[in-house]
Amino acid sequence: MKITRNKEIESVQGPEEYFTGKVRVEMQFGQEAATKAAGALVTFEAGARTAWHTHPAGQTLIITSGLGWLQKEGEQIIEIAPGDVIYFEPDEKHWHGASPNKAMSHLAIQEEINGKVVDWMEKVSDAQYQK
């Protein structure tokens, strides 16, 4: 058994190359010898969001607080709220983040394939976000 105490989890700024706006990332758990999954609590301030990206093994989001938006390439923006659980299929191009006027936090869980968990792409423009 392994217990990671809250006080041991660092809070780091989301890298500007992958996020727009103020984003805080707290790794909740990493891969262990027998598993390939890792999870992070990600908090987006109002208007903050990820860049477009995909995950080779898919991704699950569990919305824990606030009000957020997400979008799959070619589809409309969808509003998300606490308790919502979202699964993105492997290699499904998408973005997610806070709504324009309210912050949002989610637990993001993804697995690695061949050492990779995410493929980052271009940033979501303000025009795309405001549609």
PEHU-V497260 format. One record per residue. N is the residue number from 0. PSI is psi in radians with two decimals (* if undefined). Layout:
BEGIN
n:N psi:PSI
n:N psi:PSI
END
This chain:
BEGIN
n:0 psi:2.55
n:1 psi:2.28
n:2 psi:2.19
n:3 psi:2.07
n:4 psi:2.52
n:5 psi:-0.74
n:6 psi:-0.25
n:7 psi:-0.20
n:8 psi:2.09
n:9 psi:2.60
n:10 psi:2.09
n:11 psi:2.67
n:12 psi:2.36
n:13 psi:2.33
n:14 psi:2.36
n:15 psi:-0.50
n:16 psi:-0.33
n:17 psi:-0.20
n:18 psi:2.63
n:19 psi:2.26
n:20 psi:-3.03
n:21 psi:2.09
n:22 psi:2.36
n:23 psi:2.32
n:24 psi:2.28
n:25 psi:1.85
n:26 psi:2.04
n:27 psi:-0.69
n:28 psi:2.57
n:29 psi:-3.12
n:30 psi:2.51
n:31 psi:3.03
n:32 psi:-0.67
n:33 psi:0.04
n:34 psi:2.85
n:35 psi:0.05
n:36 psi:2.62
n:37 psi:2.68
n:38 psi:2.52
n:39 psi:2.50
n:40 psi:2.11
n:41 psi:2.23
n:42 psi:2.18
n:43 psi:2.17
n:44 psi:2.85
n:45 psi:2.26
n:46 psi:-0.18
n:47 psi:2.66
n:48 psi:2.89
n:49 psi:2.95
n:50 psi:2.94
n:51 psi:2.49
n:52 psi:2.94
n:53 psi:2.89
n:54 psi:2.22
n:55 psi:-0.48
n:56 psi:0.24
n:57 psi:3.11
n:58 psi:2.48
n:59 psi:2.30
n:60 psi:2.36
n:61 psi:1.96
n:62 psi:2.18
n:63 psi:-0.45
n:64 psi:2.79
n:65 psi:-2.69
n:66 psi:2.21
n:67 psi:3.07
n:68 psi:2.65
n:69 psi:2.81
n:70 psi:2.32
n:71 psi:2.47
n:72 psi:2.30
n:73 psi:-0.01
n:74 psi:3.03
n:75 psi:2.74
n:76 psi:2.43
n:77 psi:2.37
n:78 psi:2.43
n:79 psi:2.61
n:80 psi:2.94
n:81 psi:2.37
n:82 psi:-0.34
n:83 psi:2.46
n:84 psi:2.19
n:85 psi:2.37
n:86 psi:2.16
n:87 psi:2.27
n:88 psi:2.75
n:89 psi:2.37
n:90 psi:0.33
n:91 psi:2.01
n:92 psi:2.24
n:93 psi:3.00
n:94 psi:2.85
n:95 psi:2.72
n:96 psi:-2.89
n:97 psi:2.79
n:98 psi:2.94
n:99 psi:-0.51
n:100 psi:0.08
n:101 psi:2.40
n:102 psi:2.88
n:103 psi:2.44
n:104 psi:2.53
n:105 psi:2.71
n:106 psi:2.12
n:107 psi:2.19
n:108 psi:2.25
n:109 psi:2.75
n:110 psi:2.77
n:111 psi:2.61
n:112 psi:2.16
n:113 psi:0.72
n:114 psi:0.11
n:115 psi:2.39
n:116 psi:-0.37
n:117 psi:2.57
n:118 psi:1.92
n:119 psi:2.53
n:120 psi:-2.70
n:121 psi:2.74
n:122 psi:2.68
n:123 psi:2.11
n:124 psi:2.82
n:125 psi:-0.65
n:126 psi:-0.74
n:127 psi:-0.74
n:128 psi:-0.60
n:129 psi:0.06
n:130 psi:*
END
